[in-house]
């Protein structure tokens, strides 16, 4: 083996180790994320739909759900009847009591009478006669499973386990074909997941260097992609109030979920309330028009659902409207809840909050006669309430 060949094989072995490590880390992250999310659902912290949406979006198996299973098959049993007409009529409306006793979880009803046959040689009673009755039946039961395949297997296993006891009671079920009748959308319909990375092919000793690099890049890319999707979904759920409850408590739960999976903490910020008490003079034909003009000017500085700025705001005018030659004086109060990151202390946060809002007001009211008094109060420090799922 030449030196160059030996170096290449060493590099391939190193790349293979990196590939295996990335695959194992992704598998572990997927398992732990699924376990933690299902635990949150079972604890009532998130709804099942949200849990399923997140898991399927990550390319993982959705949480268990209750599926209604249905099966068609044939059932045969022996009963005593006065004649064939009575046997056939009863077959339409009744099933053996042994079925309810041995399969209490299953609802069974006949859908068609297949055959009613007198059993010869066993007619010991002159008033009634033994008939072997065969009917087409439909079974319906509920199972909890994480997939349609698992639900079918569970339903089959449950019923098949009782078949010997049913046979001992002279009742046979044959030809059962199971399918999902109803259940959660994510289990009975194909989940709308993002494209998932192809299975990583681990390079062998004889593979060339390019193949080893490609496999390593695919494995590390798949790990990074899953990490990105998990954090994006968690932050999105918090930022859009998808998870109910007080923000501080919810944010701590979301952060704990991320920390337990090895992610960084959520960004912190100071909460600063900036109150703007203003007198604005505008020209208008009526007091109503003047009020509307000031309202529109102030709403341009941010409303309660504005997410392009690091604050929310709301404002209102007072009854003090004065008019002089078509020029109206409107008094207005606007309150801004500002979230500021990267501030060394409370004083710096207050100064930055005031400067930020004053600059925004100067922009919105440029060319408009006004007088403004700003007051600031630092409310606290904690997980930022203005999170961006794409960057945070």
PyMOL commands that set and color helices and strands:
alter all, ss='L'
color gray80, all
select helices_A, chain A and resi 3-42+48-57+84-93+97-102+148-160+163-168+185-188+209-239+247-260+287-299+346-364
alter helices_A, ss='H'
color red, helices_A
select strands_A, chain A and resi 65-81+107-118+129-145+171-182+268-283+311-324+327-340+369-383
alter strands_A, ss='S'
color yellow, strands_A
deselect
rebuild
show_as cartoon
